[in-house]
Amino acid sequence: MSKRDKRRQNRRPSSPPPPPGVDPPLAMTASGSASLAAPVTTEASVGVDWRRWVIPVLAGLGILDSLYLSYVKLFKAVPFCGGVGDCETVNTSRYSEFMGIPIAFLGVGMYVLILALAVWGDRLPQPLARYAPLAIFGISLGGVLYSAYLTYLELFVIEAICVYCVVSAILITLIFLWSLWTLLRRPQTD
């Protein structure tokens, strides 16, 4: 008898699978001894909460968007707009700076601050950690209001649209709405 035939002979018949949603507490190993079955891991059982990563991902995208516009402003490069809008007109207008600081630089700073608060805000010393979500809300509210002002300027004063500015306005609005939703869901503490 070959080794292969001996292995087939020593195999035990497999048991039927458990009903859906039921995990057996014990499983048979290849040697035939019982062992604890590995639990089925789901997002909830691992403890990963995807909602915690919405703001950091949006802020990361905002950083990339603002960094590109900063590069364009700093090196006087022609922005790639793909035939949509007129980014160069917007980025070279007198409204593209605030007190001599390019708006894109302010955008990078805002998104970096939001990202830092979203990722590490709970590690701040108490009672500051409690206020990290409120700080994100406040910063994003300011960003939404300033983006609304800049969008008004694009539409009615400059008469040109920058796709990257629109993307930034959408990102900060989503961050604002998500932070508002997070604050409203948070349990009230005195």
Backbone bond lengths (Angstrom), bond angles and torsions (degrees), N, CA, C in turn:
res aa  C-N    CA-C-N  psi(-1)  N-CA   C-N-CA  omega(-1)  CA-C   N-CA-C  phi
1 M - - - 1.448 - - 1.532 107.58 -
2 S 1.316 115.56 132.35 1.456 120.16 -178.01 1.532 110.68 -78.58
3 K 1.314 115.08 164.56 1.466 120.16 179.04 1.533 110.56 -61.27
4 R 1.297 114.85 -36.36 1.464 118.74 -179.45 1.529 110.67 -64.16
5 D 1.328 116.77 -43.50 1.462 120.40 179.46 1.526 111.13 -65.00
6 K 1.352 117.09 -37.85 1.466 120.58 178.28 1.528 110.13 -62.90
7 R 1.335 116.77 -41.52 1.470 119.46 178.96 1.514 111.03 -63.64
8 R 1.307 116.89 -41.28 1.465 119.81 178.84 1.530 110.89 -63.57
9 Q 1.315 115.91 -38.22 1.454 121.08 -178.71 1.531 110.99 -68.32
10 N 1.340 117.02 -35.96 1.457 121.42 -177.89 1.529 113.11 -79.06
11 R 1.313 117.10 -13.72 1.455 119.32 179.70 1.510 109.97 -69.72
12 R 1.297 113.33 138.90 1.463 118.38 176.60 1.516 108.13 -91.05
13 P 1.297 116.71 152.13 1.462 118.28 177.87 1.534 108.99 -64.88
14 S 1.307 115.07 141.80 1.457 117.76 -179.61 1.520 109.78 -76.89
15 S 1.328 113.93 145.79 1.469 118.95 -179.80 1.523 108.29 -83.93
16 P 1.318 116.92 158.77 1.465 119.03 179.58 1.523 109.85 -66.92
17 P 1.322 116.32 152.44 1.462 118.88 -179.14 1.524 110.95 -67.27
18 P 1.324 117.20 151.37 1.461 119.67 179.19 1.527 110.18 -68.38
19 P 1.335 116.30 159.22 1.458 118.72 178.07 1.530 110.77 -60.57
20 P 1.323 116.88 156.40 1.466 119.09 -179.10 1.526 111.69 -56.82
21 G 1.327 115.38 136.42 1.458 120.99 177.65 1.513 114.35 85.33
22 V 1.349 118.16 -2.63 1.461 121.04 -179.31 1.516 108.29 -115.67
23 D 1.315 115.64 124.69 1.462 120.95 176.26 1.517 108.58 -101.61
24 P 1.335 117.72 130.21 1.457 118.74 177.66 1.523 110.13 -70.47
25 P 1.333 117.82 140.15 1.456 119.70 -179.23 1.524 112.35 -70.22
26 L 1.326 118.22 -26.97 1.454 121.32 -179.72 1.516 109.72 -125.41
27 A 1.298 116.03 149.55 1.454 121.55 175.65 1.514 108.04 -132.09
28 M 1.288 115.84 152.97 1.450 120.81 179.31 1.525 108.97 -88.69
29 T 1.313 116.52 132.97 1.451 120.33 176.21 1.510 108.81 -84.72
30 A 1.315 116.33 174.12 1.465 120.82 -179.54 1.521 111.48 -61.00
31 S 1.330 116.77 -30.03 1.461 119.47 -179.04 1.519 111.84 -81.82
32 G 1.335 117.68 -5.09 1.448 120.30 177.90 1.511 113.92 96.40
33 S 1.339 118.81 -5.07 1.457 119.68 179.08 1.523 109.91 -86.38
34 A 1.317 115.45 155.00 1.462 120.54 -179.13 1.520 109.84 -84.14
35 S 1.295 115.70 142.87 1.458 120.63 175.09 1.519 108.26 -145.66
36 L 1.317 114.69 163.57 1.454 118.19 177.20 1.514 109.51 -68.02
37 A 1.304 116.28 134.20 1.451 120.72 178.65 1.519 108.88 -76.28
38 A 1.293 115.43 145.56 1.459 119.43 176.43 1.524 108.86 -69.50
39 P 1.310 117.11 130.67 1.456 118.71 -179.18 1.528 111.05 -67.69
40 V 1.293 114.61 149.48 1.451 119.69 175.65 1.521 107.01 -71.95
41 T 1.311 115.64 124.03 1.465 118.16 -178.20 1.512 109.43 -96.84
42 T 1.282 114.14 129.57 1.453 121.21 174.30 1.510 107.36 -121.99
43 E 1.298 115.59 173.98 1.471 119.62 -179.93 1.524 110.14 -58.22
44 A 1.315 116.41 -39.87 1.459 120.03 -177.51 1.533 111.26 -70.02
45 S 1.354 116.68 -37.74 1.453 118.14 -177.12 1.522 111.86 -74.12
46 V 1.326 117.58 -27.43 1.456 120.47 178.96 1.523 110.25 -79.33
47 G 1.310 116.30 -26.36 1.450 120.33 178.83 1.517 113.60 96.05
48 V 1.319 117.19 11.91 1.455 120.66 178.35 1.525 108.00 -83.52
49 D 1.318 115.16 121.95 1.449 120.12 178.97 1.522 107.70 -109.79
50 W 1.312 116.85 104.60 1.466 121.27 -176.30 1.520 111.51 -60.01
51 R 1.324 118.02 -26.60 1.468 120.81 -179.09 1.520 111.50 -64.09
52 R 1.315 116.81 -26.86 1.465 120.94 179.35 1.528 111.65 -67.82
53 W 1.328 117.45 -21.94 1.458 121.56 -174.09 1.524 113.42 -100.69
54 V 1.328 118.63 0.51 1.465 120.38 -179.79 1.526 110.63 -63.40
55 I 1.326 117.39 -53.10 1.464 120.26 -178.03 1.529 111.63 -64.88
56 P 1.336 120.47 -45.13 1.473 118.06 177.39 1.532 113.94 -59.16
57 V 1.324 117.44 -38.65 1.468 119.69 179.31 1.528 110.24 -67.01
58 L 1.340 116.41 -45.38 1.466 119.43 178.14 1.524 111.28 -62.37
59 A 1.332 116.36 -41.44 1.473 120.07 178.53 1.529 110.79 -64.95
60 G 1.313 117.22 -38.91 1.468 120.63 176.71 1.520 111.77 -61.06
61 L 1.327 116.47 -42.37 1.465 120.13 176.65 1.529 110.44 -64.65
62 G 1.332 116.39 -38.57 1.458 120.54 177.47 1.521 111.94 -64.12
63 I 1.331 116.48 -37.50 1.464 120.60 176.81 1.532 110.06 -61.95
64 L 1.337 116.36 -46.17 1.467 119.92 179.79 1.531 110.94 -61.22
65 D 1.327 116.35 -44.32 1.464 121.64 179.50 1.529 110.48 -61.30
66 S 1.315 116.68 -47.93 1.470 121.10 -178.42 1.529 111.96 -69.33
67 L 1.323 116.83 -35.14 1.464 119.42 176.87 1.528 110.95 -64.23
68 Y 1.323 116.41 -39.54 1.467 118.79 178.26 1.526 110.05 -63.27
69 L 1.328 117.09 -45.98 1.461 120.07 178.97 1.533 111.40 -65.52
70 S 1.331 117.19 -32.53 1.465 120.51 175.77 1.521 110.49 -65.79
71 Y 1.314 115.98 -43.20 1.465 120.96 176.83 1.526 110.38 -58.57
72 V 1.339 115.80 -47.66 1.462 120.66 179.96 1.527 110.79 -59.26
73 K 1.328 116.25 -43.49 1.470 120.52 -178.53 1.529 111.14 -69.36
74 L 1.319 116.61 -45.31 1.459 121.70 -175.24 1.530 112.38 -65.66
75 F 1.333 115.39 -43.22 1.463 119.99 -175.86 1.524 113.31 -100.49
76 K 1.339 115.50 8.78 1.468 121.10 179.43 1.525 111.51 51.18
77 A 1.323 115.72 39.38 1.455 122.04 179.09 1.530 109.30 -81.72
78 V 1.301 115.78 158.51 1.457 120.97 176.44 1.527 106.90 -86.64
79 P 1.338 117.69 119.94 1.466 119.38 -178.36 1.525 111.86 -70.67
80 F 1.309 115.48 145.83 1.459 121.41 176.89 1.525 107.71 -87.61
81 C 1.312 116.31 112.48 1.469 120.55 -179.36 1.515 112.17 -109.74
82 G 1.309 117.86 -4.11 1.455 120.72 177.19 1.521 113.42 62.16
83 G 1.326 117.24 30.15 1.452 120.02 178.89 1.515 114.92 78.80
84 V 1.325 116.47 4.90 1.467 120.81 -179.86 1.524 107.90 -110.94
85 G 1.307 116.78 116.63 1.453 120.80 177.90 1.521 112.49 77.54
86 D 1.328 114.15 -171.99 1.467 121.33 -179.13 1.530 108.25 -135.76
87 C 1.314 115.56 76.97 1.463 121.85 -175.95 1.525 112.09 -62.08
88 E 1.316 116.01 -35.59 1.463 119.02 -176.52 1.527 111.19 -65.65
89 T 1.324 117.06 -41.61 1.463 120.29 178.72 1.521 110.66 -61.99
90 V 1.332 116.57 -42.98 1.465 120.66 -179.58 1.521 110.35 -67.66
91 N 1.330 117.21 -44.52 1.461 121.50 -174.53 1.527 113.31 -73.70
92 T 1.336 117.49 -16.61 1.460 119.63 177.53 1.528 111.88 -105.73
93 S 1.317 117.65 1.33 1.463 120.22 180.00 1.528 109.97 -72.39
94 R 1.318 115.56 164.78 1.466 119.40 179.72 1.529 111.61 -69.17
95 Y 1.333 116.73 -15.40 1.464 120.81 179.97 1.532 112.47 -85.53
96 S 1.320 116.74 -1.74 1.469 119.20 -178.96 1.524 112.40 -82.19
97 E 1.346 116.34 1.31 1.464 121.32 176.59 1.520 109.55 -131.34
98 F 1.320 114.59 148.99 1.457 121.44 176.45 1.520 107.14 -125.12
99 M 1.332 116.04 112.76 1.461 121.74 -177.69 1.531 111.30 54.65
100 G 1.326 116.11 40.13 1.458 121.68 177.84 1.517 114.65 83.17
101 I 1.324 117.82 -4.18 1.471 121.45 -179.86 1.530 108.20 -102.88
102 P 1.342 117.88 125.48 1.461 119.24 177.99 1.539 111.23 -58.40
103 I 1.316 115.07 136.84 1.464 121.55 179.55 1.535 110.49 -56.47
104 A 1.334 116.38 -36.21 1.470 119.70 -179.67 1.528 111.34 -60.76
105 F 1.348 117.63 -36.50 1.468 120.41 177.45 1.525 110.19 -64.58
106 L 1.327 115.41 -41.45 1.470 119.30 177.56 1.524 110.48 -62.82
107 G 1.330 115.88 -36.95 1.465 120.26 177.52 1.519 112.19 -63.01
108 V 1.336 115.92 -43.59 1.476 119.75 177.25 1.522 109.63 -59.01
109 G 1.329 116.51 -47.78 1.468 120.09 -179.86 1.515 112.50 -60.36
110 M 1.333 117.10 -42.44 1.465 120.94 179.70 1.525 111.01 -63.16
111 Y 1.326 116.68 -48.07 1.463 119.46 -177.95 1.529 112.11 -67.62
112 V 1.331 117.49 -36.23 1.473 120.13 177.06 1.528 110.05 -64.35
113 L 1.326 116.86 -42.70 1.466 120.61 178.48 1.523 111.27 -63.05
114 I 1.320 116.70 -43.77 1.463 120.35 177.96 1.526 110.42 -63.02
115 L 1.325 116.96 -44.05 1.470 120.45 178.54 1.520 111.06 -60.39
116 A 1.327 117.08 -45.79 1.470 120.81 -179.86 1.524 111.14 -62.09
117 L 1.319 117.40 -44.09 1.469 119.99 179.33 1.524 111.78 -66.60
118 A 1.327 116.60 -36.96 1.470 119.71 -179.17 1.522 112.04 -70.05
119 V 1.324 116.58 -37.12 1.474 119.80 -176.91 1.523 112.22 -86.83
120 W 1.336 116.55 -42.85 1.464 119.79 -172.80 1.526 114.17 -114.29
121 G 1.314 117.47 4.27 1.465 120.35 -177.62 1.512 114.01 -60.09
122 D 1.330 116.79 -34.20 1.463 119.51 179.77 1.526 112.61 -74.31
123 R 1.320 117.23 -8.88 1.466 121.21 177.70 1.526 112.40 -94.30
124 L 1.319 116.41 -3.23 1.464 119.83 176.25 1.522 109.01 -66.65
125 P 1.314 117.92 155.24 1.465 119.21 177.20 1.537 110.04 -64.25
126 Q 1.319 113.93 145.82 1.470 118.55 175.44 1.508 108.29 -69.60
127 P 1.254 122.81 142.87 1.461 131.07 5.70 1.517 113.98 -89.53
128 L 1.346 119.07 4.98 1.466 120.70 -178.06 1.521 112.60 -63.94
129 A 1.317 117.88 -36.28 1.461 121.46 -177.88 1.530 111.43 -59.35
130 R 1.323 116.17 -33.27 1.473 120.03 178.55 1.507 112.31 -62.18
131 Y 1.336 116.28 -29.78 1.460 120.90 -174.00 1.526 113.86 -92.82
132 A 1.321 118.48 -1.35 1.473 120.79 179.81 1.530 111.56 -59.13
133 P 1.343 119.96 -47.04 1.471 118.85 177.87 1.527 112.70 -62.08
134 L 1.316 116.78 -35.77 1.458 120.36 177.74 1.530 110.83 -68.39
135 A 1.319 116.92 -37.00 1.468 120.85 176.92 1.528 110.68 -64.90
136 I 1.331 116.84 -41.53 1.471 120.40 177.03 1.521 109.64 -61.35
137 F 1.331 116.38 -43.17 1.460 121.11 177.76 1.530 110.69 -59.38
138 G 1.318 117.46 -48.01 1.458 121.45 -178.09 1.520 112.98 -64.48
139 I 1.332 116.16 -43.79 1.465 120.58 179.56 1.533 109.82 -64.32
140 S 1.323 115.69 -44.24 1.467 118.60 -178.53 1.528 111.23 -69.60
141 L 1.323 118.22 -32.97 1.467 120.59 174.94 1.523 109.83 -61.87
142 G 1.326 116.92 -46.32 1.461 120.54 175.76 1.521 111.51 -59.48
143 G 1.336 116.58 -40.62 1.467 121.21 178.53 1.518 112.46 -64.39
144 V 1.338 116.48 -39.99 1.466 120.34 178.69 1.531 110.35 -65.52
145 L 1.324 116.06 -44.68 1.467 119.41 -179.54 1.527 110.95 -64.00
146 Y 1.320 117.36 -42.89 1.469 120.51 179.66 1.527 110.49 -67.87
147 S 1.340 117.29 -38.25 1.466 120.72 176.89 1.525 111.03 -64.22
148 A 1.330 116.61 -37.74 1.469 119.81 177.40 1.528 109.88 -62.82
149 Y 1.328 116.55 -42.53 1.469 121.21 177.46 1.527 110.64 -62.00
150 L 1.336 116.63 -45.54 1.465 120.04 -179.68 1.530 111.10 -65.89
151 T 1.321 117.40 -36.69 1.464 120.90 177.58 1.528 110.10 -64.90
152 Y 1.320 116.68 -40.45 1.468 120.90 174.91 1.533 109.62 -58.21
153 L 1.334 116.50 -46.71 1.467 120.07 179.50 1.527 111.10 -61.05
154 E 1.324 116.47 -42.23 1.465 119.86 179.52 1.525 111.06 -60.64
155 L 1.324 116.19 -46.23 1.460 120.48 -174.55 1.523 113.35 -74.19
156 F 1.338 117.68 -42.47 1.457 119.83 -168.42 1.532 115.38 -111.54
157 V 1.305 118.74 -16.67 1.461 120.71 -179.12 1.527 110.03 -109.80
158 I 1.321 116.95 -57.65 1.464 121.19 -179.12 1.528 110.52 -75.94
159 E 1.313 116.27 -31.24 1.464 124.35 -177.88 1.528 111.77 59.15
160 A 1.308 114.96 43.39 1.466 122.54 175.65 1.521 107.50 -151.48
161 I 1.305 115.28 149.05 1.468 121.06 -178.59 1.520 109.30 -115.46
162 C 1.320 115.26 135.98 1.466 122.05 174.87 1.527 107.68 -106.53
163 V 1.316 116.11 119.33 1.463 121.08 -178.57 1.522 110.93 -58.79
164 Y 1.326 117.44 -40.68 1.458 121.32 -178.42 1.521 111.34 -67.16
165 C 1.328 116.46 -33.54 1.472 120.42 176.08 1.523 110.49 -67.82
166 V 1.327 115.96 -39.10 1.471 120.59 178.08 1.528 109.62 -65.77
167 V 1.324 116.42 -41.95 1.473 119.99 177.82 1.525 109.78 -60.72
168 S 1.321 117.25 -44.64 1.463 120.88 179.05 1.525 110.85 -62.33
169 A 1.330 116.86 -41.18 1.465 120.32 178.82 1.530 111.21 -63.09
170 I 1.315 116.42 -39.42 1.471 120.49 178.21 1.524 109.97 -66.83
171 L 1.336 117.22 -44.96 1.470 120.96 -178.99 1.526 111.52 -61.55
172 I 1.337 117.51 -45.82 1.463 119.12 -177.72 1.526 110.30 -69.57
173 T 1.330 117.21 -32.03 1.467 119.77 176.17 1.526 110.58 -66.52
174 L 1.327 117.10 -42.05 1.470 119.86 177.00 1.531 111.12 -64.12
175 I 1.327 117.38 -40.70 1.470 120.55 176.77 1.524 109.76 -61.58
176 F 1.326 116.79 -44.66 1.467 121.03 178.78 1.532 110.75 -59.39
177 L 1.325 117.35 -49.42 1.471 120.43 -178.19 1.528 111.27 -63.55
178 W 1.339 116.69 -40.51 1.469 119.91 179.70 1.531 110.78 -67.04
179 S 1.335 116.34 -39.85 1.471 118.98 179.61 1.528 110.47 -68.19
180 L 1.327 116.95 -36.09 1.465 120.22 175.86 1.521 110.29 -63.44
181 W 1.323 116.58 -45.73 1.466 121.32 178.84 1.535 110.29 -61.45
182 T 1.328 116.81 -40.21 1.467 121.19 178.87 1.526 110.71 -64.15
183 L 1.323 116.67 -43.09 1.469 120.19 179.55 1.523 111.61 -65.50
184 L 1.321 116.96 -39.40 1.465 120.29 -179.24 1.526 112.12 -69.56
185 R 1.307 117.65 -28.15 1.472 122.37 179.62 1.526 112.48 -84.58
186 R 1.317 116.53 -16.77 1.469 120.79 -176.11 1.524 110.20 -69.39
187 P 1.337 117.44 135.43 1.462 119.38 177.93 1.534 111.12 -63.53
188 Q 1.300 115.32 142.04 1.462 121.03 179.22 1.525 110.02 -73.92
189 T 1.334 115.81 131.01 1.474 120.51 175.15 1.506 108.21 -127.16
190 D 1.284 115.88 146.35 1.484 120.80 179.28 1.498 111.49 -92.97
